[in-house]
């Protein structure tokens, strides 16, 4: 499959045309408008800061269906003993700053989360579309994750932890809350052992894009999620 070069126009080729590795296009920008379109049609940016922007749609696509999330035997005491507290959209900037310090597998050089990309995610959060999950031990932020919500799909971006199993605790809690709200899946983009242990699995790209086509008919819950997910 060819790899497409983007222009200043806010548009993308058909994601079904992505290469075997998952790359669809190169270039463009990281504006809020382009990111919104990208996630809507199943793309996400992933690139080294010194390189051009790469837009991906891998096959298979790694997702977690909320009703399939796994709570391992070692994780059960964390929930039974309520070792952590979880909030939503209470400290987005500290969460994304924590994630910025965590390198992605396969990424070289400095962090994949550039200041420009981070600024766009912050703008999406202020629009009520990008959401954070905070994990607390008493008054200390010990982990977090964030992602974009559209319709019945949550597009996870990154997570971090400073205490044992903190990010797992937050991810499992999020999955349980989203299941209650009727969400179809959490997009994890690419496979990691960490996510496999939580129940993530690959589905064909065509199936993933079919979900997104149907998702255009679903209403997006915009705004702060803390009260909504806890009711």
C-alpha atoms as an extended CHARMM CRD file, in Angstrom:
* protein
*
       231  EXT
         1         1  UNK       CA              0.0000000000        0.0000000000        0.0000000000  PROA      1               0.0000000000
         2         2  UNK       CA              1.2490000000        3.5490000000       -0.6960000000  PROA      2               0.0000000000
         3         3  UNK       CA              2.0120000000        5.9490000000        2.1420000000  PROA      3               0.0000000000
         4         4  UNK       CA              0.3060000000        9.2960000000        1.5550000000  PROA      4               0.0000000000
         5         5  UNK       CA              1.7830000000       12.7520000000        2.0960000000  PROA      5               0.0000000000
         6         6  UNK       CA             -0.6540000000       15.1580000000        3.7220000000  PROA      6               0.0000000000
         7         7  UNK       CA             -1.1950000000       18.7970000000        2.7590000000  PROA      7               0.0000000000
         8         8  UNK       CA             -2.5170000000       21.7080000000        4.8320000000  PROA      8               0.0000000000
         9         9  UNK       CA             -6.0570000000       20.5320000000        4.0760000000  PROA      9               0.0000000000
        10        10  UNK       CA             -7.6640000000       18.8310000000        7.1020000000  PROA      10              0.0000000000
        11        11  UNK       CA             -8.3090000000       15.4640000000        5.4930000000  PROA      11              0.0000000000
        12        12  UNK       CA             -6.9580000000       11.9090000000        5.3910000000  PROA      12              0.0000000000
        13        13  UNK       CA             -6.9920000000        9.0500000000        2.8970000000  PROA      13              0.0000000000
        14        14  UNK       CA             -9.2060000000        6.0390000000        3.5960000000  PROA      14              0.0000000000
        15        15  UNK       CA             -7.7650000000        4.2520000000        6.7010000000  PROA      15              0.0000000000
        16        16  UNK       CA             -8.3620000000        0.8940000000        4.9920000000  PROA      16              0.0000000000
        17        17  UNK       CA             -5.3880000000        1.8400000000        2.7690000000  PROA      17              0.0000000000
        18        18  UNK       CA             -2.8560000000        1.7920000000        5.6250000000  PROA      18              0.0000000000
        19        19  UNK       CA              0.2640000000       -0.3090000000        5.0760000000  PROA      19              0.0000000000
        20        20  UNK       CA              0.8290000000       -3.7450000000        6.5910000000  PROA      20              0.0000000000
        21        21  UNK       CA              2.7940000000       -2.0350000000        9.3810000000  PROA      21              0.0000000000
        22        22  UNK       CA             -0.1400000000        0.3020000000        9.9470000000  PROA      22              0.0000000000
        23        23  UNK       CA              1.2130000000        3.5620000000        8.5150000000  PROA      23              0.0000000000
        24        24  UNK       CA             -1.2820000000        5.4880000000        6.3950000000  PROA      24              0.0000000000
        25        25  UNK       CA              0.1120000000        8.9950000000        5.9980000000  PROA      25              0.0000000000
        26        26  UNK       CA              2.9940000000       11.3530000000        6.7320000000  PROA      26              0.0000000000
        27        27  UNK       CA              2.9300000000       15.0600000000        7.5230000000  PROA      27              0.0000000000
        28        28  UNK       CA              0.0900000000       17.4240000000        8.2600000000  PROA      28              0.0000000000
        29        29  UNK       CA             -0.1350000000       19.0200000000       11.6840000000  PROA      29              0.0000000000
        30        30  UNK       CA             -1.2740000000       18.3040000000       15.2260000000  PROA      30              0.0000000000
        31        31  UNK       CA             -4.1060000000       20.8040000000       15.3550000000  PROA      31              0.0000000000
        32        32  UNK       CA             -7.2330000000       20.0520000000       17.3580000000  PROA      32              0.0000000000
        33        33  UNK       CA             -9.2510000000       19.8780000000       14.1300000000  PROA      33              0.0000000000
        34        34  UNK       CA             -6.9560000000       17.2960000000       12.5540000000  PROA      34              0.0000000000
        35        35  UNK       CA             -6.7580000000       15.1880000000       15.7120000000  PROA      35              0.0000000000
        36        36  UNK       CA            -10.5450000000       15.1080000000       16.0210000000  PROA      36              0.0000000000
        37        37  UNK       CA            -10.8740000000       13.8860000000       12.4510000000  PROA      37              0.0000000000
        38        38  UNK       CA             -8.0680000000       11.3620000000       12.9000000000  PROA      38              0.0000000000
        39        39  UNK       CA             -9.5840000000        9.6740000000       15.9530000000  PROA      39              0.0000000000
        40        40  UNK       CA            -13.0490000000        9.7480000000       14.4330000000  PROA      40              0.0000000000
        41        41  UNK       CA            -11.8690000000        7.6300000000       11.4900000000  PROA      41              0.0000000000
        42        42  UNK       CA             -9.4570000000        5.3970000000       13.4260000000  PROA      42              0.0000000000
        43        43  UNK       CA             -6.0690000000        7.1090000000       13.0820000000  PROA      43              0.0000000000
        44        44  UNK       CA             -3.5980000000        8.2950000000       15.6740000000  PROA      44              0.0000000000
        45        45  UNK       CA             -0.1900000000       10.0710000000       15.5240000000  PROA      45              0.0000000000
        46        46  UNK       CA              2.9310000000        8.1940000000       16.6290000000  PROA      46              0.0000000000
        47        47  UNK       CA              6.4080000000        9.4160000000       15.7060000000  PROA      47              0.0000000000
        48        48  UNK       CA              9.7900000000       10.4220000000       17.0180000000  PROA      48              0.0000000000
        49        49  UNK       CA              9.9680000000       14.1790000000       17.6900000000  PROA      49              0.0000000000
        50        50  UNK       CA             12.7910000000       14.6660000000       15.2030000000  PROA      50              0.0000000000
        51        51  UNK       CA             10.8490000000       12.9060000000       12.4140000000  PROA      51              0.0000000000
        52        52  UNK       CA              7.7840000000       13.8830000000       10.3390000000  PROA      52              0.0000000000
        53        53  UNK       CA              4.3700000000       13.1410000000       11.8490000000  PROA      53              0.0000000000
        54        54  UNK       CA              3.2330000000        9.5800000000       11.1050000000  PROA      54              0.0000000000
        55        55  UNK       CA             -0.4590000000        8.6000000000       11.1380000000  PROA      55              0.0000000000
        56        56  UNK       CA             -1.2750000000        4.9890000000       12.0320000000  PROA      56              0.0000000000
        57        57  UNK       CA             -4.1180000000        2.5130000000       11.7050000000  PROA      57              0.0000000000
        58        58  UNK       CA             -2.6200000000       -0.9150000000       12.5270000000  PROA      58              0.0000000000
        59        59  UNK       CA             -4.0340000000       -4.3060000000       11.6230000000  PROA      59              0.0000000000
        60        60  UNK       CA             -4.9360000000       -5.9290000000       13.9200000000  PROA      60              0.0000000000
        61        61  UNK       CA             -6.1170000000       -3.1720000000       16.2620000000  PROA      61              0.0000000000
        62        62  UNK       CA             -5.5580000000       -3.7530000000       19.9610000000  PROA      62              0.0000000000
        63        63  UNK       CA             -8.6740000000       -3.0660000000       22.0750000000  PROA      63              0.0000000000
        64        64  UNK       CA            -10.2440000000       -3.9410000000       25.4110000000  PROA      64              0.0000000000
        65        65  UNK       CA            -13.9400000000       -4.7270000000       25.4950000000  PROA      65              0.0000000000
        66        66  UNK       CA            -15.0260000000       -3.5270000000       28.9640000000  PROA      66              0.0000000000
        67        67  UNK       CA            -16.8220000000       -6.7650000000       29.8250000000  PROA      67              0.0000000000
        68        68  UNK       CA            -13.6020000000       -8.6920000000       29.0950000000  PROA      68              0.0000000000
        69        69  UNK       CA            -11.2970000000       -6.7190000000       31.3930000000  PROA      69              0.0000000000
        70        70  UNK       CA             -9.3370000000       -9.0640000000       33.6670000000  PROA      70              0.0000000000
        71        71  UNK       CA             -8.7270000000       -8.5920000000       37.3630000000  PROA      71              0.0000000000
        72        72  UNK       CA             -5.8330000000      -10.8830000000       38.2530000000  PROA      72              0.0000000000
        73        73  UNK       CA             -5.5530000000      -12.6390000000       41.5940000000  PROA      73              0.0000000000
        74        74  UNK       CA             -2.7370000000      -10.2730000000       42.5390000000  PROA      74              0.0000000000
        75        75  UNK       CA             -4.9240000000       -7.2380000000       41.7990000000  PROA      75              0.0000000000
        76        76  UNK       CA             -7.9320000000       -8.3130000000       43.8530000000  PROA      76              0.0000000000
        77        77  UNK       CA             -6.4640000000       -7.2330000000       47.2240000000  PROA      77              0.0000000000
        78        78  UNK       CA             -5.9840000000       -3.7110000000       45.8200000000  PROA      78              0.0000000000
        79        79  UNK       CA             -9.7150000000       -3.4400000000       45.2180000000  PROA      79              0.0000000000
        80        80  UNK       CA            -10.8180000000       -5.3480000000       48.3070000000  PROA      80              0.0000000000
        81        81  UNK       CA             -8.6540000000       -3.1730000000       50.5160000000  PROA      81              0.0000000000
        82        82  UNK       CA             -9.3660000000        0.0050000000       48.5100000000  PROA      82              0.0000000000
        83        83  UNK       CA             -5.6650000000        0.8000000000       48.3460000000  PROA      83              0.0000000000
        84        84  UNK       CA             -6.2070000000        3.6050000000       45.8390000000  PROA      84              0.0000000000
        85        85  UNK       CA             -8.8580000000        6.1950000000       45.0420000000  PROA      85              0.0000000000
        86        86  UNK       CA             -9.8220000000        7.0140000000       41.4510000000  PROA      86              0.0000000000
        87        87  UNK       CA            -11.1400000000       10.3270000000       40.1190000000  PROA      87              0.0000000000
        88        88  UNK       CA            -11.8850000000       11.5910000000       36.6170000000  PROA      88              0.0000000000
        89        89  UNK       CA            -10.9860000000       14.9400000000       35.0230000000  PROA      89              0.0000000000
        90        90  UNK       CA             -9.6960000000       16.3670000000       38.2780000000  PROA      90              0.0000000000
        91        91  UNK       CA             -6.0410000000       16.8760000000       37.3590000000  PROA      91              0.0000000000
        92        92  UNK       CA             -5.5870000000       16.4660000000       33.6090000000  PROA      92              0.0000000000
        93        93  UNK       CA             -2.3780000000       18.4770000000       33.2760000000  PROA      93              0.0000000000
        94        94  UNK       CA             -0.5090000000       16.5210000000       35.9450000000  PROA      94              0.0000000000
        95        95  UNK       CA             -1.6580000000       13.2580000000       34.3550000000  PROA      95              0.0000000000
        96        96  UNK       CA             -0.4830000000       14.2100000000       30.8680000000  PROA      96              0.0000000000
        97        97  UNK       CA              2.7750000000       15.5600000000       32.2890000000  PROA      97              0.0000000000
        98        98  UNK       CA              3.2920000000       12.2090000000       34.0160000000  PROA      98              0.0000000000
        99        99  UNK       CA              2.5960000000       10.3710000000       30.7700000000  PROA      99              0.0000000000
       100       100  UNK       CA              5.0090000000       12.6130000000       28.8700000000  PROA      100             0.0000000000
       101       101  UNK       CA              7.8830000000       11.2660000000       30.9330000000  PROA      101             0.0000000000
       102       102  UNK       CA              7.0950000000        7.6380000000       30.0040000000  PROA      102             0.0000000000
       103       103  UNK       CA              8.6640000000        6.4530000000       26.7060000000  PROA      103             0.0000000000
       104       104  UNK       CA              6.5820000000        4.2670000000       24.3940000000  PROA      104             0.0000000000
       105       105  UNK       CA              7.8420000000        0.8290000000       23.4430000000  PROA      105             0.0000000000
       106       106  UNK       CA              9.7320000000        1.0240000000       20.1520000000  PROA      106             0.0000000000
       107       107  UNK       CA             10.2210000000        4.7840000000       20.4460000000  PROA      107             0.0000000000
       108       108  UNK       CA             13.7620000000        6.1430000000       20.3530000000  PROA      108             0.0000000000
       109       109  UNK       CA             15.1880000000        9.4250000000       21.5040000000  PROA      109             0.0000000000
       110       110  UNK       CA             13.0610000000       11.8490000000       23.5120000000  PROA      110             0.0000000000
       111       111  UNK       CA              9.4660000000       11.2830000000       24.4720000000  PROA      111             0.0000000000
       112       112  UNK       CA              6.8410000000       10.6380000000       21.7690000000  PROA      112             0.0000000000
       113       113  UNK       CA              4.4790000000       13.1300000000       23.4620000000  PROA      113             0.0000000000
       114       114  UNK       CA              5.7690000000       16.4340000000       22.1350000000  PROA      114             0.0000000000
       115       115  UNK       CA              4.8180000000       19.7800000000       23.6360000000  PROA      115             0.0000000000
       116       116  UNK       CA              2.7180000000       20.5630000000       20.5350000000  PROA      116             0.0000000000
       117       117  UNK       CA              0.7870000000       17.3060000000       20.8060000000  PROA      117             0.0000000000
       118       118  UNK       CA              0.3810000000       17.7910000000       24.5460000000  PROA      118             0.0000000000
       119       119  UNK       CA             -1.0350000000       21.2940000000       24.0030000000  PROA      119             0.0000000000
       120       120  UNK       CA             -3.6210000000       19.9000000000       21.5870000000  PROA      120             0.0000000000
       121       121  UNK       CA             -4.6880000000       17.2060000000       24.0490000000  PROA      121             0.0000000000
       122       122  UNK       CA             -5.0200000000       19.8710000000       26.7520000000  PROA      122             0.0000000000
       123       123  UNK       CA             -7.1920000000       21.9210000000       24.3820000000  PROA      123             0.0000000000
       124       124  UNK       CA             -9.3340000000       18.8230000000       23.7020000000  PROA      124             0.0000000000
       125       125  UNK       CA             -9.6720000000       18.3320000000       27.4570000000  PROA      125             0.0000000000
       126       126  UNK       CA            -10.8270000000       21.9280000000       27.8600000000  PROA      126             0.0000000000
       127       127  UNK       CA            -13.4180000000       21.2020000000       25.1490000000  PROA      127             0.0000000000
       128       128  UNK       CA            -14.6800000000       18.2620000000       27.2480000000  PROA      128             0.0000000000
       129       129  UNK       CA            -13.5880000000       15.5800000000       24.7630000000  PROA      129             0.0000000000
       130       130  UNK       CA            -10.2670000000       14.3540000000       26.1850000000  PROA      130             0.0000000000
       131       131  UNK       CA            -10.4690000000       12.9050000000       29.6930000000  PROA      131             0.0000000000
       132       132  UNK       CA             -8.1190000000       11.9170000000       32.4830000000  PROA      132             0.0000000000
       133       133  UNK       CA             -8.2140000000        9.2030000000       35.1060000000  PROA      133             0.0000000000
       134       134  UNK       CA             -6.3250000000        9.9940000000       38.3170000000  PROA      134             0.0000000000
       135       135  UNK       CA             -5.1660000000        7.3710000000       40.8130000000  PROA      135             0.0000000000
       136       136  UNK       CA             -4.5010000000        8.6250000000       44.3260000000  PROA      136             0.0000000000
       137       137  UNK       CA             -2.8930000000        7.2240000000       47.4410000000  PROA      137             0.0000000000
       138       138  UNK       CA             -4.2580000000        9.5520000000       50.0710000000  PROA      138             0.0000000000
       139       139  UNK       CA             -3.4260000000       13.0160000000       48.6580000000  PROA      139             0.0000000000
       140       140  UNK       CA             -0.6450000000       11.9140000000       46.3040000000  PROA      140             0.0000000000
       141       141  UNK       CA             -1.1840000000       11.3690000000       42.5730000000  PROA      141             0.0000000000
       142       142  UNK       CA              0.4510000000        7.9630000000       42.0090000000  PROA      142             0.0000000000
       143       143  UNK       CA             -0.7960000000        7.1760000000       38.5150000000  PROA      143             0.0000000000
       144       144  UNK       CA             -3.0320000000        8.2160000000       35.6860000000  PROA      144             0.0000000000
       145       145  UNK       CA             -4.1570000000        7.7560000000       32.1330000000  PROA      145             0.0000000000
       146       146  UNK       CA             -5.9540000000        9.8290000000       29.5350000000  PROA      146             0.0000000000
       147       147  UNK       CA             -7.7250000000        9.4660000000       26.2220000000  PROA      147             0.0000000000
       148       148  UNK       CA            -10.3300000000       10.8030000000       23.8350000000  PROA      148             0.0000000000
       149       149  UNK       CA            -13.9950000000        9.8490000000       24.0190000000  PROA      149             0.0000000000
       150       150  UNK       CA            -16.2370000000        9.8050000000       20.9680000000  PROA      150             0.0000000000
       151       151  UNK       CA            -19.6620000000        8.2010000000       21.0010000000  PROA      151             0.0000000000
       152       152  UNK       CA            -19.3380000000        4.7470000000       22.5750000000  PROA      152             0.0000000000
       153       153  UNK       CA            -15.5680000000        4.4650000000       22.0130000000  PROA      153             0.0000000000
       154       154  UNK       CA            -12.7310000000        5.5480000000       24.2960000000  PROA      154             0.0000000000
       155       155  UNK       CA             -9.3780000000        6.0350000000       22.5800000000  PROA      155             0.0000000000
       156       156  UNK       CA             -6.7240000000        5.4840000000       25.2250000000  PROA      156             0.0000000000
       157       157  UNK       CA             -3.5070000000        7.4180000000       24.7190000000  PROA      157             0.0000000000
       158       158  UNK       CA             -1.0840000000        6.8320000000       27.5580000000  PROA      158             0.0000000000
       159       159  UNK       CA             -0.7380000000        5.9180000000       31.2200000000  PROA      159             0.0000000000
       160       160  UNK       CA              1.8400000000        6.1720000000       33.9700000000  PROA      160             0.0000000000
       161       161  UNK       CA              2.3390000000        4.8480000000       37.4780000000  PROA      161             0.0000000000
       162       162  UNK       CA              4.5190000000        5.8190000000       40.4170000000  PROA      162             0.0000000000
       163       163  UNK       CA              3.1710000000        3.1480000000       42.7740000000  PROA      163             0.0000000000
       164       164  UNK       CA              2.6660000000       -0.6220000000       42.3590000000  PROA      164             0.0000000000
       165       165  UNK       CA             -0.2250000000       -1.4760000000       39.9900000000  PROA      165             0.0000000000
       166       166  UNK       CA             -1.5950000000        2.0740000000       40.1200000000  PROA      166             0.0000000000
       167       167  UNK       CA             -2.1830000000        2.3400000000       36.3650000000  PROA      167             0.0000000000
       168       168  UNK       CA             -3.8230000000       -1.1140000000       36.3120000000  PROA      168             0.0000000000
       169       169  UNK       CA             -6.1110000000       -0.0350000000       39.1360000000  PROA      169             0.0000000000
       170       170  UNK       CA             -7.1510000000        3.0620000000       37.2000000000  PROA      170             0.0000000000
       171       171  UNK       CA             -7.5820000000        1.2350000000       33.8990000000  PROA      171             0.0000000000
       172       172  UNK       CA             -9.7590000000       -1.4900000000       35.4200000000  PROA      172             0.0000000000
       173       173  UNK       CA            -11.8670000000        1.1230000000       37.2030000000  PROA      173             0.0000000000
       174       174  UNK       CA            -12.3220000000        3.0620000000       33.9660000000  PROA      174             0.0000000000
       175       175  UNK       CA            -13.3120000000       -0.0870000000       32.0640000000  PROA      175             0.0000000000
       176       176  UNK       CA            -15.9260000000       -0.9470000000       34.7030000000  PROA      176             0.0000000000
       177       177  UNK       CA            -17.3660000000        2.5730000000       34.5930000000  PROA      177             0.0000000000
       178       178  UNK       CA            -17.4760000000        2.6110000000       30.7900000000  PROA      178             0.0000000000
       179       179  UNK       CA            -19.1900000000       -0.7780000000       30.7310000000  PROA      179             0.0000000000
       180       180  UNK       CA            -21.9300000000        0.6860000000       32.9300000000  PROA      180             0.0000000000
       181       181  UNK       CA            -22.3250000000        3.5170000000       30.3770000000  PROA      181             0.0000000000
       182       182  UNK       CA            -22.5890000000        1.1320000000       27.4350000000  PROA      182             0.0000000000
       183       183  UNK       CA            -19.2090000000        1.8000000000       25.8440000000  PROA      183             0.0000000000
       184       184  UNK       CA            -18.1200000000       -0.6810000000       23.1730000000  PROA      184             0.0000000000
       185       185  UNK       CA            -14.3620000000       -0.7100000000       23.7210000000  PROA      185             0.0000000000
       186       186  UNK       CA            -11.2270000000        1.0540000000       24.8790000000  PROA      186             0.0000000000
       187       187  UNK       CA             -8.8100000000        1.4630000000       21.9740000000  PROA      187             0.0000000000
       188       188  UNK       CA             -5.2770000000        0.5400000000       23.0660000000  PROA      188             0.0000000000
       189       189  UNK       CA             -3.7510000000        1.0400000000       19.5950000000  PROA      189             0.0000000000
       190       190  UNK       CA             -0.8320000000       -1.4130000000       19.7580000000  PROA      190             0.0000000000
       191       191  UNK       CA             -0.1740000000       -4.5370000000       21.8450000000  PROA      191             0.0000000000
       192       192  UNK       CA              1.7600000000       -4.4840000000       25.1020000000  PROA      192             0.0000000000
       193       193  UNK       CA              2.1780000000       -7.2390000000       27.6690000000  PROA      193             0.0000000000
       194       194  UNK       CA              0.7590000000       -4.8810000000       30.2880000000  PROA      194             0.0000000000
       195       195  UNK       CA             -2.4990000000       -4.4660000000       28.3580000000  PROA      195             0.0000000000
       196       196  UNK       CA             -2.7000000000       -8.1450000000       27.3940000000  PROA      196             0.0000000000
       197       197  UNK       CA             -2.7600000000       -9.0220000000       31.0720000000  PROA      197             0.0000000000
       198       198  UNK       CA             -5.7160000000       -6.6540000000       31.4570000000  PROA      198             0.0000000000
       199       199  UNK       CA             -7.7020000000       -8.4450000000       28.7540000000  PROA      199             0.0000000000
       200       200  UNK       CA             -6.8120000000       -6.4850000000       25.6160000000  PROA      200             0.0000000000
       201       201  UNK       CA             -6.8110000000       -8.3600000000       22.3020000000  PROA      201             0.0000000000
       202       202  UNK       CA             -6.4150000000       -7.6800000000       18.6290000000  PROA      202             0.0000000000
       203       203  UNK       CA             -9.3280000000       -7.3760000000       16.2400000000  PROA      203             0.0000000000
       204       204  UNK       CA             -9.1170000000       -6.9860000000       12.4390000000  PROA      204             0.0000000000
       205       205  UNK       CA             -8.7100000000       -3.4110000000       11.2360000000  PROA      205             0.0000000000
       206       206  UNK       CA            -11.8310000000       -3.7680000000        9.0770000000  PROA      206             0.0000000000
       207       207  UNK       CA            -13.8670000000       -4.7440000000       12.1570000000  PROA      207             0.0000000000
       208       208  UNK       CA            -12.4590000000       -1.8140000000       14.1390000000  PROA      208             0.0000000000
       209       209  UNK       CA            -13.3090000000        0.6390000000       11.3430000000  PROA      209             0.0000000000
       210       210  UNK       CA            -16.7930000000       -0.8540000000       11.0860000000  PROA      210             0.0000000000
       211       211  UNK       CA            -17.3420000000        0.0010000000       14.7590000000  PROA      211             0.0000000000
       212       212  UNK       CA            -16.2440000000        3.5720000000       14.0650000000  PROA      212             0.0000000000
       213       213  UNK       CA            -18.6210000000        3.9010000000       11.1430000000  PROA      213             0.0000000000
       214       214  UNK       CA            -21.5170000000        2.9370000000       13.4220000000  PROA      214             0.0000000000
       215       215  UNK       CA            -20.1180000000        5.1500000000       16.1700000000  PROA      215             0.0000000000
       216       216  UNK       CA            -20.8100000000        8.2930000000       14.1230000000  PROA      216             0.0000000000
       217       217  UNK       CA            -24.4860000000        7.8530000000       15.0240000000  PROA      217             0.0000000000
       218       218  UNK       CA            -23.7660000000        7.7890000000       18.7750000000  PROA      218             0.0000000000
       219       219  UNK       CA            -23.9130000000       10.8480000000       21.0130000000  PROA      219             0.0000000000
       220       220  UNK       CA            -20.6620000000       11.9650000000       22.6610000000  PROA      220             0.0000000000
       221       221  UNK       CA            -20.7500000000       12.7750000000       26.3710000000  PROA      221             0.0000000000
       222       222  UNK       CA            -18.9320000000       16.1080000000       26.5790000000  PROA      222             0.0000000000
       223       223  UNK       CA            -17.7670000000       17.7780000000       29.7660000000  PROA      223             0.0000000000
       224       224  UNK       CA            -16.2650000000       16.7970000000       33.0970000000  PROA      224             0.0000000000
       225       225  UNK       CA            -16.6710000000       13.0750000000       33.7270000000  PROA      225             0.0000000000
       226       226  UNK       CA            -16.2000000000       12.8450000000       37.4760000000  PROA      226             0.0000000000
       227       227  UNK       CA            -19.8440000000       13.1730000000       38.5180000000  PROA      227             0.0000000000
       228       228  UNK       CA            -21.1410000000       11.3960000000       35.3970000000  PROA      228             0.0000000000
       229       229  UNK       CA            -19.0410000000        8.2520000000       35.8330000000  PROA      229             0.0000000000
       230       230  UNK       CA            -19.6370000000        8.1060000000       39.5630000000  PROA      230             0.0000000000
       231       231  UNK       CA            -23.4470000000        8.2090000000       39.2660000000  PROA      231             0.0000000000
